[in-house]
Amino acid sequence: MIRQIMALFDEYQSKENAKHTLRAMKENARQGFWNGALPPIGYRIVEAAEQHGHRSKKILEIDPIQAETVRLIFLLAREGDGVSGPMGVKKITKHLNAAGIRTRDGGRWGIGAVHKVLTRTTYIGRHRFNTKFWKTRERKPDAEVVEMATPPVIDQAEFDAVQTLLKTRSPALTAPRIVSGPTLLTGICFCAACGMAMTLRTGKAGRYRYYTCSTKARQGETGCKGRTVPMDKLDTLVADHIEQRLLQLKRLEEILSSVLDRREERAERRATHIAELRKRAAEADAKLKRLYDAIENGVADTGDVHAACCFTIFVGFF
């Protein structure tokens, strides 16, 4: 009986400790400090100026090298690679792996990892902590979630634009055949009489193609007296109207100005990226020199120098 009572007290004390620890971690995150674990790609952990007893607190800082990969993923989702237009998650994954861009640990990208990057609010300055139960991995109520302030990698407008694109491509909302199908007006052309979708109909063994009211196609003129329009004619009318509305001199000037601004911004980020790499290489060379000096003084052995050489070669490669 005593052993059972002691076991009950131990279990109770363990649950109380876990509750107090989680409360302290939530408050720590609320104040903007990192609680541990591996940070999201694009960030690195650094010591904060504030101390907690003998232990220093940690915060997240943007990693200039990894942050470029995050920005590239958002760029591909929003604009594409300049050839195919905005990319979906699967296409982005293939593009990264084909270009030899690896994850933080040197592995290949997966669809889940890319989707997580594109939907993570950490990159706009709001990291969500305590989102799931540790054992079951089920989502916790929003009241239990704590948002931690982080330095943003992506601006809010770009993040929102990507979320909109992801929702429009979601199979739960839009069928894949509408997104990737060859028909120009699939899913966006509707009958003016009954409001139902216009579907594709063919004639003469496929030689002629028409947009036809789906109600009329199923029920005949008794269901709807909507029109049947040749596909080429309606596609041309829509394309000409878009051309006249979009390809105006003032609009083109705004578009080109925006493109030039983004190009300059990317050039600045690239220069920062190169400067960070050179800084890391210089730090590695300085460490290596100190190790050589330590060997001469009999403080270190050759094993430490071998490790430093490997790190220097790694940094120099990138």
C-alpha positions as CSV (number, residue, x, y, z in Angstrom):
1,M,0.0,0.0,0.0
2,I,2.8,2.4,0.8
3,R,4.5,1.6,-2.5
4,Q,1.3,2.3,-4.4
5,I,0.7,5.5,-2.5
6,M,4.3,6.6,-3.2
7,A,3.8,5.8,-6.9
8,L,0.7,7.9,-7.0
9,F,2.5,10.8,-5.4
10,D,5.4,10.4,-7.9
11,E,2.9,10.4,-10.8
12,Y,1.2,13.5,-9.4
13,Q,4.5,15.3,-8.9
14,S,5.6,14.4,-12.4
15,K,2.4,15.9,-13.9
16,E,2.8,19.0,-11.8
17,N,6.4,19.4,-12.9
18,A,5.4,19.0,-16.5
19,K,2.6,21.6,-16.1
20,H,5.0,24.1,-14.5
21,T,7.7,23.5,-17.1
22,L,5.2,24.0,-20.0
23,R,4.0,27.2,-18.3
24,A,7.5,28.5,-18.0
25,M,8.3,27.6,-21.7
26,K,5.1,29.3,-22.9
27,E,6.1,32.5,-21.0
28,N,9.6,32.2,-22.3
29,A,8.3,32.0,-25.9
30,R,5.9,34.9,-25.3
31,Q,8.9,37.0,-24.4
32,G,10.6,36.1,-27.7
33,F,13.1,33.5,-26.4
34,W,13.8,30.2,-28.1
35,N,13.0,27.1,-26.0
36,G,15.3,24.7,-27.7
37,A,15.1,22.1,-30.5
38,L,16.2,22.7,-34.1
39,P,15.1,26.1,-35.5
40,P,13.3,26.4,-38.8
41,I,15.4,26.5,-41.9
42,G,16.5,30.1,-42.5
43,Y,17.3,30.8,-38.8
44,R,20.1,30.0,-36.4
45,I,20.2,30.1,-32.6
46,V,22.3,32.9,-30.8
47,E,22.6,33.9,-27.2
48,A,20.5,36.8,-26.0
49,A,21.8,39.6,-24.0
50,E,19.5,38.7,-21.1
51,Q,20.7,36.1,-18.7
52,H,18.7,33.7,-16.5
53,G,20.8,32.8,-13.5
54,H,23.9,31.0,-14.8
55,R,22.2,30.1,-18.1
56,S,21.9,32.5,-21.0
57,K,18.7,32.7,-23.0
58,K,18.5,32.0,-26.7
59,I,16.9,33.9,-29.6
60,L,16.5,33.2,-33.3
61,E,18.6,35.1,-35.8
62,I,18.3,35.0,-39.6
63,D,20.9,32.8,-41.3
64,P,21.8,34.7,-44.5
65,I,22.7,31.5,-46.3
66,Q,19.7,29.4,-45.5
67,A,17.3,32.4,-45.7
68,E,18.1,32.6,-49.5
69,T,16.7,29.1,-49.9
70,V,13.5,30.1,-48.2
71,R,13.2,33.3,-50.3
72,L,13.8,31.2,-53.4
73,I,11.0,28.8,-52.5
74,F,8.5,31.7,-52.0
75,L,9.7,33.2,-55.3
76,L,9.1,30.0,-57.2
77,A,5.6,29.7,-55.7
78,R,4.7,33.3,-56.5
79,E,6.4,33.9,-59.9
80,G,8.1,30.6,-61.0
81,D,11.4,30.2,-62.6
82,G,10.7,32.6,-65.5
83,V,9.5,29.9,-67.8
84,S,6.5,28.0,-66.3
85,G,4.8,30.7,-64.2
86,P,3.9,30.1,-60.5
87,M,4.9,26.7,-59.3
88,G,3.0,24.2,-57.1
89,V,4.6,22.4,-54.2
90,K,5.5,19.3,-56.2
91,K,7.1,21.4,-59.0
92,I,9.1,23.4,-56.5
93,T,10.4,20.2,-54.9
94,K,11.5,18.9,-58.3
95,H,13.2,22.2,-59.2
96,L,15.2,22.4,-55.9
97,N,16.4,18.8,-56.2
98,A,17.2,19.2,-59.9
99,A,19.2,22.4,-59.2
100,G,21.2,20.6,-56.5
101,I,19.8,22.8,-53.7
102,R,19.8,20.7,-50.5
103,T,18.2,20.9,-47.1
104,R,20.0,22.1,-44.1
105,D,21.4,18.6,-43.4
106,G,22.4,18.0,-47.0
107,G,19.4,15.8,-47.9
108,R,16.9,16.1,-50.8
109,W,13.8,18.1,-50.5
110,G,10.4,16.5,-50.0
111,I,6.9,17.8,-50.7
112,G,6.0,18.0,-47.0
113,A,9.2,20.0,-46.2
114,V,8.5,22.5,-49.0
115,H,4.8,22.8,-48.0
116,K,5.9,23.4,-44.4
117,V,8.2,26.3,-45.5
118,L,5.4,27.9,-47.6
119,T,2.8,27.8,-44.8
120,R,5.0,28.6,-41.7
121,T,4.1,31.9,-40.2
122,T,7.6,32.0,-38.6
123,Y,8.9,33.6,-41.8
124,I,6.7,36.7,-41.4
125,G,7.7,37.2,-37.7
126,R,5.2,35.0,-35.8
127,H,6.5,31.6,-34.7
128,R,3.7,29.4,-33.2
129,F,4.8,27.5,-30.1
130,N,2.9,24.6,-28.3
131,T,0.7,23.8,-31.3
132,K,0.5,20.0,-30.8
133,F,0.3,17.4,-28.1
134,W,3.6,15.7,-27.6
135,K,2.4,12.1,-27.5
136,T,-0.6,12.1,-29.9
137,R,0.6,14.9,-32.3
138,E,-2.9,16.2,-32.3
139,R,-3.4,19.9,-32.7
140,K,-4.1,21.9,-29.6
141,P,-6.8,24.6,-29.3
142,D,-5.8,28.1,-30.4
143,A,-6.0,29.3,-26.8
144,E,-3.0,27.0,-25.9
145,V,-0.8,28.3,-28.7
146,V,1.7,31.0,-28.0
147,E,3.1,33.3,-30.8
148,M,6.8,34.2,-30.5
149,A,8.2,37.2,-32.3
150,T,10.9,36.4,-34.8
151,P,12.9,38.4,-37.4
152,P,10.9,38.1,-40.6
153,V,12.4,36.6,-43.8
154,I,9.3,37.2,-46.0
155,D,7.0,40.2,-46.0
156,Q,3.3,39.9,-45.2
157,A,2.1,40.7,-48.7
158,E,4.2,38.0,-50.3
159,F,3.2,35.4,-47.7
160,D,-0.5,36.2,-48.2
161,A,-0.1,36.0,-52.0
162,V,1.5,32.5,-51.7
163,Q,-1.3,31.3,-49.4
164,T,-3.9,32.4,-51.9
165,L,-2.1,30.5,-54.7
166,L,-1.8,27.4,-52.5
167,K,-5.6,27.5,-51.7
168,T,-6.5,27.9,-55.4
169,R,-4.4,24.9,-56.2
170,S,-5.7,22.8,-53.4
171,P,-7.4,19.6,-54.7
172,A,-10.1,20.0,-52.0
173,L,-11.2,23.3,-53.6
174,T,-10.1,23.0,-57.3
175,A,-9.9,19.8,-59.2
176,P,-6.4,19.1,-60.7
177,R,-7.8,18.9,-64.2
178,I,-8.9,22.6,-63.9
179,V,-5.5,23.7,-62.8
180,S,-3.4,21.7,-65.3
181,G,-6.0,21.2,-68.1
182,P,-5.5,22.5,-71.6
183,T,-8.8,24.2,-71.9
184,L,-8.4,28.0,-71.3
185,L,-11.7,28.8,-69.6
186,T,-12.3,25.6,-67.6
187,G,-13.8,26.4,-64.2
188,I,-14.2,30.2,-64.9
189,C,-16.8,30.3,-67.7
190,F,-20.5,30.1,-66.7
191,C,-23.8,30.2,-68.5
192,A,-25.5,33.7,-68.3
193,A,-29.0,32.1,-68.2
194,C,-28.8,29.5,-65.5
195,G,-25.4,30.2,-63.9
196,M,-24.1,26.6,-64.4
197,A,-20.6,25.9,-65.8
198,M,-19.9,25.9,-69.5
199,T,-18.5,22.5,-70.5
200,L,-16.5,21.3,-73.5
201,R,-18.4,19.6,-76.3
202,T,-17.0,18.4,-79.6
203,G,-18.3,17.7,-83.0
204,K,-17.2,15.9,-86.2
205,A,-15.0,13.4,-84.3
206,G,-13.3,16.2,-82.4
207,R,-12.6,18.5,-85.3
208,Y,-14.9,21.2,-83.7
209,R,-14.9,22.2,-80.1
210,Y,-17.5,24.3,-78.3
211,Y,-18.3,25.7,-74.9
212,T,-21.9,24.6,-74.0
213,C,-24.0,25.1,-70.9
214,S,-23.8,22.0,-68.8
215,T,-27.5,22.1,-68.0
216,K,-28.4,22.4,-71.6
217,A,-26.0,19.5,-72.5
218,R,-27.7,17.2,-69.9
219,Q,-31.4,18.3,-70.2
220,G,-31.7,20.0,-73.5
221,E,-33.4,23.3,-74.2
222,T,-36.1,22.5,-71.6
223,G,-33.5,22.8,-68.9
224,C,-31.8,25.9,-70.2
225,K,-31.7,27.8,-73.4
226,G,-28.1,28.8,-73.0
227,R,-25.8,29.4,-75.9
228,T,-23.2,27.2,-77.5
229,V,-20.1,29.1,-78.5
230,P,-17.1,27.9,-80.6
231,M,-14.1,27.5,-78.3
232,D,-11.7,29.4,-80.5
233,K,-14.0,32.4,-80.8
234,L,-14.7,32.7,-77.1
235,D,-11.0,32.1,-76.2
236,T,-9.9,34.8,-78.6
237,L,-12.5,37.3,-77.3
238,V,-11.3,36.8,-73.7
239,A,-7.6,36.9,-74.6
240,D,-8.1,40.1,-76.6
241,H,-10.0,41.8,-73.8
242,I,-7.2,40.9,-71.3
243,E,-4.6,42.1,-73.7
244,Q,-6.3,45.5,-74.1
245,R,-6.8,45.9,-70.3
246,L,-3.4,44.8,-69.2
247,L,-0.9,45.7,-71.9
248,Q,-1.2,49.4,-71.5
249,L,1.8,51.7,-71.4
250,K,1.3,52.9,-67.9
251,R,0.6,49.4,-66.5
252,L,3.7,48.1,-68.4
253,E,5.8,50.8,-66.8
254,E,4.6,49.9,-63.4
255,I,5.3,46.2,-64.0
256,L,8.8,46.8,-65.4
257,S,9.6,49.2,-62.5
258,S,8.5,46.5,-60.0
259,V,10.6,43.9,-61.8
260,L,13.7,46.2,-61.7
261,D,13.2,46.9,-58.0
262,R,13.0,43.2,-57.2
263,R,16.1,42.6,-59.3
264,E,18.1,45.2,-57.3
265,E,16.8,43.7,-54.1
266,R,18.0,40.2,-55.1
267,A,21.3,41.6,-56.1
268,E,21.7,43.2,-52.7
269,R,20.7,40.0,-51.0
270,R,23.2,38.1,-53.1
271,A,26.0,40.5,-52.1
272,T,25.0,40.0,-48.5
273,H,25.1,36.3,-49.0
274,I,28.6,36.4,-50.5
275,A,29.8,38.7,-47.7
276,E,28.5,36.2,-45.1
277,L,30.3,33.3,-46.8
278,R,33.5,35.3,-46.9
279,K,33.1,36.2,-43.2
280,R,32.7,32.5,-42.3
281,A,35.7,31.5,-44.3
282,A,37.8,34.2,-42.7
283,E,36.6,33.0,-39.2
284,A,37.5,29.4,-40.2
285,D,41.0,30.5,-41.4
286,A,41.5,32.4,-38.1
287,K,40.6,29.3,-36.1
288,L,42.9,27.2,-38.1
289,K,45.8,29.6,-37.6
290,R,45.1,29.6,-33.8
291,L,45.2,25.8,-33.9
292,Y,48.5,25.8,-35.7
293,D,49.9,28.1,-33.0
294,A,48.5,25.8,-30.3
295,I,50.3,22.8,-31.9
296,E,53.5,24.7,-32.0
297,N,53.1,25.4,-28.3
298,G,52.2,21.8,-27.5
299,V,48.6,22.7,-26.4
300,A,46.6,20.8,-29.2
301,D,47.1,17.7,-31.3
302,T,46.8,17.1,-35.0
303,G,43.2,15.7,-34.7
304,D,41.9,19.1,-33.9
305,V,43.7,20.5,-37.0
306,H,42.1,17.8,-39.2
307,A,38.6,18.8,-38.0
308,A,39.3,22.5,-38.6
309,C,40.6,21.7,-42.1
310,C,37.5,19.8,-43.0
311,F,35.4,22.7,-41.8
312,T,37.5,25.2,-43.8
313,I,37.1,23.1,-47.0
314,F,33.4,22.9,-46.4
315,V,33.0,26.6,-46.1
316,G,35.2,27.3,-49.0
317,F,33.1,24.9,-51.2
318,F,30.0,26.9,-50.6
